[in-house]
Amino acid sequence: MTGRTTGQTTGHTTGRTTGHVVADAAEERLRRWRLVLGGDPADGTGHALSGRDAAMDGALTALYGKGDTPRAGRERAAGLGASAPAVARWLGDIRTYFPSSVVQVMQRDAIDRLGLATLLLEPEMLEAVEPDVHLVGTLLSLNKAMPETTKETARAVVRKVVEDLEQRLATRTRAALTGALDRSARTGRPRHHDIDWNRTIAANLKHYLPEHRTVVPERLVGYGRASRSVKKEVVLCVDQSGSMAASVVYASVFGAVLASMRSLETRLVVFDTAVVDLTDQLDDPVDVLFGTRLGGGTDINRALAYCQSRITRPAETVVVLISDLYEGGIRDEMLKRVAAMRAAGVRFVTLLALSDEGTPAYDREHAAALAALGAPAFACTPGLFPEVMAAAIERRPLPIPDAG
């Protein structure tokens, strides 16, 4: 009796609980659909919003309007206008209601859809935004128009993003490149703990003794011991046209990290139709970024000519061209220059982008021509960049993503 009663009670309770869970899930779906659809109250879902949900809906409506398509007699419209105080309040609201990753997307949409870029020239606005790479790109594009009262606030925003990126990327980059530099400096008389056993065995397979089932190494291959001398030279040649904003930010951060390594001599060159060498500012990537000029045309050939003129040890040099390859200069001369550098021993790497955004629009004809020269072009994420550089330094095949 006890067991049956317990079972019946348990079954009844479980069924009631399950019913509540199902009802709650259905209610949550309606709530989410209501927030997505916006529009008139309830908007066909039968779900009215109140309290925090109503405030979230108001923040979304201010940016995205009240529907996916205009209704009869009414144009789709957003409600932020061009008032800096209203936008600042809205920026504060979305940081209250949404996670940081969503806030960053909404900020980018507000800048693109509502033309709010000029409002970022006001200190009050900059203090309200959530800093990210894309915001830095927008600020850099506005740099020349920025009033003096805003520049210090803008630098603080940029510095926060740069410091976050350095913290995330520096340790892995230094570790990967230090290992690559040590392995690239091989020695034929290594100490025991410096022996590269994989390469030593491969180099002595002809000395295998079947009766002893072992290899007798006549030549040892070892890792070079770390030294303070410069082993490799790296030239980052970065396209600063408007579409490359995120790549410029990441390249500046990586340039500063590479410049901090004693075994590398790092040069950072940015270009549009003019060429600017920012190497002497690499100790502070914020100064580097404010030394760029996003927008304008593109002359890759001129930039590569400058980089080529600064190379003193071709066989020990890696040139990284970061560009979408929309060349405004002399295409054939650009390709001849790449071919000449490769023939001299330079390791040439072409990155269509250095960002998390995937492969951008790029000039496919130029990319194919570079690939034919042995310099395949592909998009690279910041997480992959240390591995790409390590492979380039060791002259291994580059880890080209499948999507590239």
VEXDREN-2710 file (C-alpha; in Angstrom, 1 decimal):
% VEXDREN-2710
k/r/px/py/pz
1/MET/0.0/0.0/0.0
2/THR/2.7/2.3/1.0
3/GLY/4.7/1.7/-2.2
4/ARG/1.6/2.1/-4.5
5/THR/0.6/5.3/-2.7
6/THR/4.0/6.7/-2.9
7/GLY/4.2/5.8/-6.6
8/GLN/0.9/7.4/-7.3
9/THR/1.8/10.6/-5.4
10/THR/5.2/10.8/-7.1
11/GLY/3.6/10.3/-10.5
12/HIS/1.0/13.0/-9.9
13/THR/3.6/15.5/-8.6
14/THR/6.0/14.7/-11.5
15/GLY/3.2/15.2/-14.0
16/ARG/2.2/18.5/-12.5
17/THR/5.8/19.7/-12.4
18/THR/6.4/18.7/-16.0
19/GLY/3.2/20.6/-17.0
20/HIS/4.6/23.7/-15.3
21/VAL/7.9/23.3/-17.1
22/VAL/6.2/22.9/-20.4
23/ALA/4.0/26.0/-19.7
24/ASP/7.0/28.0/-18.6
25/ALA/9.0/27.0/-21.7
26/ALA/6.0/28.0/-24.0
27/GLU/5.7/31.3/-22.1
28/GLU/9.4/32.0/-22.5
29/ARG/9.2/31.3/-26.3
30/LEU/6.4/33.8/-26.6
31/ARG/8.3/36.3/-24.6
32/ARG/11.4/35.9/-26.9
33/TRP/9.2/36.1/-30.1
34/ARG/7.6/39.2/-28.7
35/LEU/11.0/40.9/-28.2
36/VAL/12.1/39.8/-31.7
37/LEU/9.0/41.0/-33.5
38/GLY/8.5/44.3/-31.7
39/GLY/5.7/46.2/-33.4
40/ASP/2.3/46.9/-31.8
41/PRO/1.5/45.6/-28.3
42/ALA/1.4/41.8/-28.2
43/ASP/2.0/41.8/-32.0
44/GLY/0.0/38.5/-32.6
45/THR/1.8/36.6/-29.9
46/GLY/-0.8/37.3/-27.2
47/HIS/2.1/38.3/-24.9
48/ALA/2.3/41.8/-23.5
49/LEU/5.5/43.1/-22.1
50/SER/6.0/44.9/-18.9
51/GLY/8.8/46.0/-16.5
52/ARG/12.3/45.0/-17.6
53/ASP/11.0/43.3/-20.8
54/ALA/9.3/46.5/-21.8
55/ALA/12.5/48.5/-21.2
56/MET/14.5/46.0/-23.3
57/ASP/11.9/46.2/-26.1
58/GLY/12.2/50.0/-26.0
59/ALA/16.0/49.8/-26.4
60/LEU/15.6/47.4/-29.3
61/THR/12.9/49.5/-31.0
62/ALA/15.0/52.6/-30.7
63/LEU/17.6/51.0/-32.9
64/TYR/15.8/48.5/-35.1
65/GLY/12.4/50.1/-35.4
66/LYS/9.1/48.2/-35.0
67/GLY/9.1/45.5/-37.5
68/ASP/11.0/43.7/-40.3
69/THR/9.1/45.5/-43.1
70/PRO/7.2/48.8/-43.3
71/ARG/3.5/48.6/-42.7
72/ALA/0.9/50.4/-44.8
73/GLY/1.0/54.1/-44.2
74/ARG/4.0/53.9/-41.9
75/GLU/7.7/53.9/-42.6
76/ARG/10.0/51.9/-40.4
77/ALA/11.9/54.2/-38.1
78/ALA/14.3/54.1/-35.2
79/GLY/14.0/56.4/-32.3
80/LEU/17.5/57.6/-31.3
81/GLY/17.6/60.7/-33.4
82/ALA/20.8/62.7/-33.3
83/SER/20.6/63.7/-29.6
84/ALA/23.8/62.9/-27.7
85/PRO/22.1/62.8/-24.3
86/ALA/19.4/60.4/-25.7
87/VAL/22.1/58.2/-27.3
88/ALA/24.2/58.2/-24.1
89/ARG/21.1/57.1/-22.1
90/TRP/20.4/54.4/-24.7
91/LEU/24.0/53.1/-24.5
92/GLY/23.7/52.9/-20.7
93/ASP/20.4/51.0/-21.1
94/ILE/21.7/48.3/-23.4
95/ARG/24.6/47.7/-21.1
96/THR/22.1/47.1/-18.3
97/TYR/19.9/44.7/-20.3
98/PHE/22.2/42.8/-22.6
99/PRO/25.6/41.0/-22.3
100/SER/28.8/42.6/-23.5
101/SER/28.9/40.7/-26.8
102/VAL/25.4/41.8/-27.7
103/VAL/26.1/45.4/-26.7
104/GLN/29.0/45.5/-29.0
105/VAL/26.9/44.3/-31.9
106/MET/24.2/46.8/-31.1
107/GLN/26.7/49.6/-31.0
108/ARG/28.1/48.7/-34.4
109/ASP/24.6/48.6/-35.8
110/ALA/23.8/52.0/-34.3
111/ILE/26.8/53.5/-35.9
112/ASP/26.1/52.0/-39.3
113/ARG/22.3/52.3/-39.4
114/LEU/21.8/55.6/-37.6
115/GLY/24.9/57.5/-38.6
116/LEU/26.1/58.1/-35.1
117/ALA/29.8/58.2/-35.8
118/THR/30.0/61.9/-35.4
119/LEU/28.5/61.7/-32.0
120/LEU/31.5/59.7/-30.9
121/LEU/33.4/62.9/-31.1
122/GLU/31.8/63.9/-27.8
123/PRO/33.5/62.8/-24.6
124/GLU/30.2/62.0/-22.9
125/MET/29.4/59.5/-25.6
126/LEU/32.8/57.8/-25.5
127/GLU/32.5/57.3/-21.8
128/ALA/29.2/55.5/-22.3
129/VAL/30.2/53.0/-25.0
130/GLU/31.5/49.4/-24.6
131/PRO/35.0/49.4/-26.0
132/ASP/35.9/46.9/-28.7
133/VAL/38.0/46.5/-31.8
134/HIS/35.3/47.8/-34.2
135/LEU/34.8/50.9/-32.0
136/VAL/38.5/51.6/-32.1
137/GLY/38.4/51.3/-35.9
138/THR/35.6/53.9/-36.0
139/LEU/37.5/56.3/-33.7
140/LEU/40.6/56.0/-35.8
141/SER/38.6/56.9/-38.9
142/LEU/37.4/60.0/-37.0
143/ASN/40.8/60.9/-35.7
144/LYS/41.5/63.9/-37.9
145/ALA/38.1/65.4/-37.2
146/MET/38.2/64.8/-33.4
147/PRO/38.2/67.9/-31.2
148/GLU/41.0/68.2/-28.7
149/THR/38.5/67.9/-25.8
150/THR/37.7/64.4/-27.0
151/LYS/41.1/63.0/-27.9
152/GLU/42.2/62.1/-24.4
153/THR/38.9/60.2/-23.8
154/ALA/39.3/58.5/-27.1
155/ARG/42.9/57.4/-26.3
156/ALA/41.6/56.0/-23.0
157/VAL/39.0/53.9/-24.9
158/VAL/41.6/52.7/-27.4
159/ARG/44.1/51.9/-24.6
160/LYS/41.6/49.7/-22.8
161/VAL/41.0/47.7/-25.9
162/VAL/44.7/47.4/-26.7
163/GLU/45.6/46.3/-23.2
164/ASP/42.9/43.7/-23.2
165/LEU/44.2/42.4/-26.6
166/GLU/47.8/42.4/-25.4
167/GLN/46.9/40.4/-22.3
168/ARG/45.0/37.9/-24.4
169/LEU/47.5/37.5/-27.2
170/ALA/51.0/38.3/-25.9
171/THR/51.9/35.2/-23.9
172/ARG/51.0/32.7/-26.6
173/THR/52.7/34.8/-29.3
174/ARG/56.0/35.1/-27.4
175/ALA/55.9/31.3/-26.6
176/ALA/55.2/30.3/-30.1
177/LEU/57.9/32.5/-31.7
178/THR/60.5/31.9/-29.0
179/GLY/60.3/28.2/-29.8
180/ALA/60.4/28.8/-33.5
181/LEU/63.4/31.0/-33.2
182/ASP/65.3/28.5/-31.1
183/ARG/64.4/25.7/-33.5
184/SER/65.4/27.8/-36.5
185/ALA/68.9/28.2/-35.1
186/ARG/70.1/24.6/-35.3
187/THR/73.6/23.4/-34.2
188/GLY/75.6/20.3/-35.1
189/ARG/77.2/20.0/-31.7
190/PRO/74.3/20.3/-29.2
191/ARG/74.4/19.6/-25.5
192/HIS/72.3/16.6/-24.5
193/HIS/69.2/18.6/-23.4
194/ASP/69.4/20.7/-26.6
195/ILE/69.2/17.6/-29.0
196/ASP/66.3/17.6/-31.4
197/TRP/65.7/13.9/-31.3
198/ASN/63.1/13.7/-34.1
199/ARG/65.4/15.5/-36.6
200/THR/68.4/13.6/-35.3
201/ILE/66.8/10.2/-35.9
202/ALA/65.5/11.3/-39.3
203/ALA/69.0/12.4/-40.3
204/ASN/70.6/9.1/-39.2
205/LEU/68.1/6.5/-40.4
206/LYS/70.8/5.1/-42.8
207/HIS/72.7/4.1/-39.7
208/TYR/70.0/1.8/-38.4
209/LEU/71.4/-1.5/-37.0
210/PRO/68.8/-4.2/-37.4
211/GLU/70.5/-6.7/-35.1
212/HIS/70.4/-4.1/-32.3
213/ARG/67.1/-2.5/-33.4
214/THR/68.5/0.9/-32.9
215/VAL/70.0/3.9/-34.8
216/VAL/73.6/4.9/-34.2
217/PRO/73.6/8.7/-34.7
218/GLU/76.7/10.0/-36.5
219/ARG/75.3/13.5/-36.6
220/LEU/73.4/15.2/-33.9
221/VAL/70.9/17.9/-34.7
222/GLY/70.1/20.3/-31.9
223/TYR/68.1/23.4/-31.0
224/GLY/70.1/26.6/-31.0
225/ARG/70.4/28.1/-27.5
226/ALA/68.6/31.3/-26.9
227/SER/70.8/34.4/-27.3
228/ARG/70.4/38.1/-27.2
229/SER/71.4/38.6/-30.8
230/VAL/68.8/39.3/-33.5
231/LYS/68.0/36.1/-35.4
232/LYS/65.1/37.1/-37.6
233/GLU/63.7/40.3/-39.1
234/VAL/59.9/40.8/-39.5
235/VAL/58.2/43.4/-41.6
236/LEU/54.5/44.0/-41.1
237/CYS/53.2/45.9/-44.1
238/VAL/49.6/46.9/-43.3
239/ASP/46.9/48.3/-45.6
240/GLN/45.1/51.1/-43.8
241/SER/42.2/51.5/-46.2
242/GLY/38.9/51.8/-44.4
243/SER/37.9/48.1/-44.9
244/MET/41.0/47.0/-43.0
245/ALA/40.3/48.8/-39.7
246/ALA/40.2/45.7/-37.5
247/SER/43.3/44.3/-39.1
248/VAL/45.1/47.6/-38.4
249/VAL/44.2/47.3/-34.7
250/TYR/45.4/43.7/-34.4
251/ALA/48.5/44.3/-36.5
252/SER/49.5/47.2/-34.2
253/VAL/49.1/45.0/-31.1
254/PHE/51.1/42.1/-32.6
255/GLY/53.7/44.5/-33.8
256/ALA/54.3/45.8/-30.3
257/VAL/54.5/42.2/-29.0
258/LEU/57.0/41.2/-31.6
259/ALA/59.1/44.4/-31.1
260/SER/59.4/43.4/-27.4
261/MET/61.3/40.2/-28.3
262/ARG/65.0/40.7/-28.4
263/SER/65.6/38.0/-31.0
264/LEU/63.4/39.8/-33.5
265/GLU/63.9/43.1/-35.3
266/THR/60.4/44.2/-36.2
267/ARG/59.3/46.9/-38.6
268/LEU/55.7/48.2/-38.9
269/VAL/54.7/50.0/-42.2
270/VAL/51.2/51.2/-42.9
271/PHE/50.1/52.5/-46.3
272/ASP/47.3/53.8/-48.4
273/THR/48.6/55.8/-51.4
274/ALA/51.3/57.0/-49.1
275/VAL/53.7/55.0/-46.9
276/VAL/54.3/55.6/-43.2
277/ASP/56.9/53.8/-41.1
278/LEU/55.7/53.5/-37.5
279/THR/58.5/51.3/-36.3
280/ASP/59.8/54.0/-33.8
281/GLN/56.4/54.0/-32.1
282/LEU/56.1/50.2/-31.5
283/ASP/56.7/50.5/-27.8
284/ASP/53.2/51.9/-27.5
285/PRO/50.5/50.5/-29.9
286/VAL/48.1/53.3/-28.9
287/ASP/50.6/55.8/-30.5
288/VAL/50.8/53.5/-33.5
289/LEU/47.1/53.4/-34.0
290/PHE/46.7/57.2/-33.7
291/GLY/49.5/57.4/-36.2
292/THR/47.4/55.6/-38.8
293/ARG/45.0/57.2/-41.2
294/LEU/42.2/54.9/-42.1
295/GLY/40.6/55.4/-45.5
296/GLY/41.9/56.5/-48.8
297/GLY/43.3/54.6/-51.7
298/THR/45.8/51.8/-51.9
299/ASP/49.2/51.5/-53.5
300/ILE/50.7/48.1/-52.5
301/ASN/53.5/48.3/-54.9
302/ARG/54.8/51.5/-53.4
303/ALA/54.6/50.0/-49.9
304/LEU/56.4/46.9/-50.9
305/ALA/59.1/49.0/-52.6
306/TYR/59.7/50.8/-49.3
307/CYS/59.8/47.5/-47.3
308/GLN/62.2/45.9/-49.8
309/SER/64.6/48.8/-49.5
310/ARG/64.8/48.2/-45.7
311/ILE/65.6/44.5/-45.9
312/THR/69.3/43.9/-45.0
313/ARG/69.2/40.1/-44.5
314/PRO/66.8/38.6/-47.0
315/ALA/67.3/34.9/-45.9
316/GLU/66.5/35.8/-42.3
317/THR/63.5/38.1/-43.1
318/VAL/59.7/37.5/-43.0
319/VAL/57.5/40.0/-44.8
320/VAL/53.8/39.9/-43.9
321/LEU/51.5/41.9/-46.2
322/ILE/48.1/42.4/-44.7
323/SER/45.8/43.7/-47.4
324/ASP/42.6/42.8/-49.3
325/LEU/44.8/43.3/-52.4
326/TYR/42.7/45.9/-54.1
327/GLU/45.7/47.5/-55.7
328/GLY/45.5/51.0/-57.0
329/GLY/49.2/51.1/-58.0
330/ILE/51.0/49.1/-60.6
331/ARG/49.9/45.5/-60.4
332/ASP/52.7/43.9/-62.5
333/GLU/55.4/45.8/-60.6
334/MET/53.9/44.6/-57.3
335/LEU/54.1/41.0/-58.5
336/LYS/57.6/41.4/-59.8
337/ARG/58.6/42.9/-56.4
338/VAL/57.2/39.9/-54.5
339/ALA/58.9/37.5/-56.9
340/ALA/62.3/39.4/-56.4
341/MET/62.0/39.2/-52.6
342/ARG/61.2/35.5/-52.6
343/ALA/64.1/34.9/-55.0
344/ALA/66.4/36.7/-52.6
345/GLY/65.3/34.4/-49.8
346/VAL/62.6/36.4/-48.1
347/ARG/59.7/34.4/-46.6
348/PHE/56.6/36.3/-47.9
349/VAL/53.2/35.9/-46.2
350/THR/49.9/37.5/-47.5
351/LEU/47.0/37.9/-45.1
352/LEU/43.7/39.1/-46.6
353/ALA/42.7/40.1/-43.1
354/LEU/43.9/39.8/-39.5
355/SER/40.6/39.7/-37.6
356/ASP/37.8/37.5/-36.3
357/GLU/35.5/38.5/-39.1
358/GLY/36.4/35.7/-41.6
359/THR/37.5/36.1/-45.2
360/PRO/36.7/39.6/-46.5
361/ALA/36.0/40.8/-50.0
362/TYR/39.3/40.8/-51.8
363/ASP/40.8/40.9/-55.3
364/ARG/40.8/37.2/-56.3
365/GLU/42.9/37.8/-59.4
366/HIS/45.8/39.3/-57.4
367/ALA/45.4/36.6/-54.7
368/ALA/45.7/33.9/-57.4
369/ALA/48.8/35.6/-58.9
370/LEU/50.5/35.7/-55.5
371/ALA/49.7/32.1/-54.9
372/ALA/51.3/31.2/-58.2
373/LEU/54.5/32.9/-56.9
374/GLY/54.4/30.7/-53.8
375/ALA/52.8/33.3/-51.5
376/PRO/49.2/32.1/-51.0
377/ALA/46.8/34.7/-49.6
378/PHE/44.4/33.8/-46.8
379/ALA/42.5/35.4/-44.0
380/CYS/43.9/34.9/-40.5
381/THR/42.4/35.1/-37.1
382/PRO/44.3/36.7/-34.2
383/GLY/44.4/33.2/-32.6
384/LEU/46.1/31.7/-35.6
385/PHE/48.6/34.5/-36.2
386/PRO/51.3/33.2/-33.7
387/GLU/51.3/29.8/-35.5
388/VAL/51.5/31.4/-38.9
389/MET/54.5/33.5/-37.8
390/ALA/56.2/30.5/-36.2
391/ALA/55.8/28.5/-39.4
392/ALA/57.1/31.4/-41.5
393/ILE/60.2/31.8/-39.2
394/GLU/60.9/28.0/-39.4
395/ARG/60.2/28.0/-43.1
396/ARG/57.6/25.3/-42.6
397/PRO/54.3/25.1/-44.6
398/LEU/51.9/27.8/-43.4
399/PRO/48.8/26.6/-41.5
400/ILE/46.4/27.9/-44.1
401/PRO/42.7/27.5/-42.9
402/ASP/40.5/25.3/-45.0
403/ALA/38.2/28.3/-45.7
404/GLY/41.1/30.3/-47.1
END
